[in-house]
Structure formats: C-alpha cells, structure tokens
Amino acid sequence: MKKKSILVLLSLCVLLCGCEYENTGASEPENSDVSGNTSVTSAESSGEDTTASSTVAAPSQGTATNADTKISFDGSSVNITGENAKAEGSVVTITGAGAYELSGSGDGQVVIEAGKDDKVTLILNGLDLTCASSAPIYCINADTLTVELADGSQNILTDGENYTLASGEDEPDAALFSKDDTVITGGGSLAVTANYKDGIKCKDTLEITGGNITVNSADDGITGKDSLVISGGSVTVKSGGDGLKSTEADDAQLGYITLDGGTFNIDAQGDAVQAQTALTVNGGEYTIVTGGGSAGVQHSDSGNFGGGRFDRFSADGNSPFDFDTMTDDSGSSTSTKAFKADTSITVNNGTFSIDSADDAFHSADVTINAGEISISTGDDAFHADNKLTVSGGNIDIPSCYEGLEGMTIDITGGTVALTALDDGLNAAGGDNAGAWGFDPEGSDDYYINITDGDITVNASGDGIDSNGSVTMSGGSVIVYGPTNSGNGALDYQMSFKLTGGTLIALGAVGMAQAPSESSQPCYSLNSDVAANTEISVKDSSSNSILSTVTPKNCQSIIISSPELKAGTEYTVYSGENAVGSFTAENGVTGSTAGGMGGPGGGMGGFGGRGDRPMW
C-alpha cells in the first residue's frame, strides 16, 4: 500500500475509532501519549530473542515482563513506554523489531508497519481492543509477526460491521489481519468477534502453536493464505462462512492445511476445514458441525429402483439440491463439508465427531490411516473423486446418504460400520456416462479392493456397488442390504473375485448378485428371513461356523468363509429353523449364484451414485 493510502486509512481510523489525535498531513510525530506529550520514557528490553518452534521464519520472542515497549489502552487514550511505537490519537503504529506488550481496554487500532526484515512480537496481556472501522490489529509489513497470549491473560478483539478502506483497497478484512508470516502462541486466551468479515486472516503462512482461541465471525473464521498449520491449543470457531481455510491457488506447493494437534470446536455455515491443495491431520480432537448439521437435509425414500441422487431435498422438503454445492432453487450456493481439499486429505490420527450437511471428507484423493471417527452426514461420509484408501482407524457412520465413495476404494485395515440411505461402498465415475450415469459394460477405472479390515454395511441402496470390479482377499465384510428389489447387497458391472476373508451378504432377491468367482467355498440361497433373526451356518456337529443377526427382512443369503472346508456338509439356519444345506466346494454354488444377469456383470442396479459428477 502506498504511503498516501496508509495515511488516509489511519486518518479515517482516528476519526471513526474516537481517537483524539488529528492527522494534519505533517511529518509523523514522535512517540506520544494522547495528551500530545512527546517526551515519553523509552525503555529497552534486556531480554534476548529466541527461536520459535515454527514452520515460518523465526520470530522475535518476549514475555510480559521483558517487553521492549509497553502499550496500554484506556478508553480513547493510549500510553506508550518504549521505542518504535507512536500513537496518533488511539491508533498505534509500530515501526521496528521488538516485543510489544499490549494491555488495557479501549477503542483503537494497532498497525504494524516495520521493515521487511523486522521480527515483531505482540504480547497480549489483558487487552480488550475495539475498532469500529477497521481491523483492531493490522500488520502491513514485517518479516514475521508473533502474537503471544500471555499466560493466564484474557484478550478480546472486536471490529465493526463496516470498514472504511482506502480508495481501491479491499483489505484489511479481518479483525486480526496480517500480510506477513504470523504465529499465534502462548498460554492465554484470545476472543475475536468479527462483525465485518473474517476473524483471523494471514496473507502468508499462519501457524497456531498454543492458546485458547475463540472466533465468532460473519464470514470465515481463521485463514492462512499460503498455509495454515496448527499444532496445539484450543480453537473454537463459529462462522458464517468457512471455519479454517487456506486459499493459495497459484502455487501447488502452497495452499495447504496441516493439523498436528489441539482441540477444535467448529460450527460453520460453510466448510469446517477447507484447504486449497492438501489437508493433513496428524492428531487432535475435532467436534464439527456444518450447515446446521445432517438433520437439516431431508431425503425421500432412498433405495428405490437404482437409488440415485434424484431423491434428495433441502430442509424445506421442496427444493431439490445441486448436491455437491448445496445450491437450491433460490440460487444460493454454499459448500457445507466438514473436511474438504482440492488435491488430497490424509488422516494419520485424531478423534472426530462430525455432523455435516454435506460430505464429511471430500477431496480428489482421501486416505485414512488411523483415528477414531464418528460421522453423521446428509451426504457422503467419505468422497474421493479418484482414490479412497482406508488402512486403519475405527470409523462409525450412524447416518449418511452414502458411506464410502470413490472411483477406486482400497480397504486394507481398520474397522468400518455404516448405515446408509443409499449405497454403502460405491466405486463410480464422475463423467455421467450414459443416461443413468453408469457404463453398462463397466470399466477398469472403477474398483473396490478389500484385503483386510472389519466392515459392516447397513444400506437401503446397494451394499457394495462397483461400476467396475470387486476383489476381496481378506478381512470380514457383512452387508445388510436393501429390502426392495431395485438394489442388491452386492452390485458390480464386471466381476467380483473372492479369494479370502469372510463374506455375509443379505438383501432383497430381485437384483441379487453373488461373487462371480471364488477360490474358497461361497454359497448362495433364497429364503425369507424376518428382521432381528439370527442367521447361522453350522456343521454336522452343530458347531457354529459363522453367524449374524439381520436387522431387517431379507430374502437373499450369500456366505463365504475360509472356515468352510471343501467336502464338508453345512446347514443354514434362520433362528432355530434349517432353511438350507450344502456340501462346500471351492467356487460359487447355490440357487442365486449369478444373481441378475449372472456372474460377471448384468444389470445389478444402476450404479447408485454414478448418476452425478464426482467433483
């Protein structure tokens, strides 16, 4: 910003914040208090700089006891003791490196306009600062800004609903706004009320390492343009827009968010966490609500013929949504996902409680390696435009439209339990191929591959649905599939190759498919079984080989397990009643071995979520 524009901005802040100093356009004054005294005592700090543990340039450090300069607000008055700070009315400008303690309560603004190599630390020690016309803290220039919340201190920043900006400018637009790398740390608290737009915003890298931070914002809560890195502290955000955000789109190496730890409570009308590129979660505790939560999204009777996405409605029950942008007929468009990133999401650990109107996790590639994850969502629990990988973690999805969706789904470990209004696991493409959004011939681009893990699916649509192939070589899969004949517990377009693991698939008989080939015994039969009835397989000595209790009526029963030995006779029971017997042999046998269209494909439903683009 040119100096002329800065002077105009500061003059307007002086007038609108109730400051007493009049900007005459003359040369900048010396350090002064609001009485006009220029002989303010200067006191240099005896404390030495230390290097912060940070991903950004090493900031200058200080404590409330060794600050180079102390700045105290009292109403519209300011008292300054030290160097490199001056007051013009109630607007304080910091011009050099050092540690500055800020305290007191008043109407005013702190502007940092230091040199490009200057490291500036603001020690907030009982500061309650309001600026009606601009950002209460505004960093125009510095090498690094560190905001240190003094241990045990309570600090408050509040802005107004309207900013007075220099001609042609659209910044600042946050209550704490910085154009340079910024670190927030310390053992105190910071409460930000952002009535204009954003709460905390940094145009470079923003890192939070500690503190108890609360943001209530009209728009986005906390934004780091180049990146946002949080490794500790407590973060609470209630936002009219997104909660946590990165925005750099021109450099593929930037625009990322890394969450290494801390406690997060985010209630966002937009996305809770939105990264322009990659999002990595290495730990932390997360309580997330987006778009008012999943209860505000209503659906008609899902799981009818083909499932699909034509049966989802807005909270009023009338306006059909454009499902990924949540656009209704009024023309408004808001993404309300819990965790969203353009390129990738990787979860390495953490505890998650998510209640989202839209997808819980959404990116091009999604990888879940560990974590305790509970999800209720009005849309997908996990949605990957390309690859979805689950290698570990305990995932509980009591409510979703669809559970796990991607062009490819690899499950190599972990525990997944889900209840879906439509499909449970769905490998589908986003090209809207064909009138119903699926390729009748299938494609190698789509697959579901299960090598390990414990998976339980309760689906009103297809339980496991692939527009290409399914392979299973290990783990345990139990599917409580649809009760209507328009979907099946298993639905694939090309093939289902079973070489290991335990499979129990229960559902309606109309579109039922068994695996197309199996290297271990796999048996299929038709029998009406009432809800809440135990289905079991026993050998001739009445030893139970496998069993489950079906939560709903079913007619098709498909079972396979390495515990079934070829050449041995087994009996299938519904409760105490025998409903079928068979002699196990390697391969697929039984009354509905191929299902609709036979092994290797056929109809098998309309591919569920293949009826809309994946972006």
Secondary structure, 3 states (H helix, E strand, C coil): CCHHHHHHHHHHHHHHCCCCCCCCCCCCCCCCCCCCCCCCCCCCCCCCCCCCCCCCCCCCCCCCCCCCEEEEEEECEEEEECCCEEEECCEEEECCCEEEEEEEEEECEEEEECCCCCEEEEEEEEEEEEECCCCCEEEEECCEEEEEECCCCEEEEEECCCCCCCCCCCCCCEEEEECCEEEEEECCEEEEEECCCEEEEECCEEEECCCEEEEEECCCCEEECCEEEECCCEEEEEECCCCEECCCCCCCCCCEEEECCCEEEEEECCCCEEECCEEEECCCEEEEEECCCHHHCEECCCCCCCCCCCCEECCCCCCECECCCCECCCCCCCCCCCEEECCEEEECCCEEEEEECCCCEEECEEEECCCEEEEEECCEEEEEEEEEEECCCEEEEEEECEEEEEEEEEEEEEEEEEEECCCCEEECCCCCCCCCCCCCCCCCCCEEEEEEEEEEEEECCCCEEECCEEEEEEEEEEEECCCCCCCCCEEECCEEEEEEEEEEEEECCCCCCCCCEECCEEEEEEEEECCCEEEEEEECCCCEEEEEEECCCEEEEEEECCCCCCCCEEEEEECCEEEEEEECCEEEEECCCCCCCCCCCCCCCCCHHHHCCCC
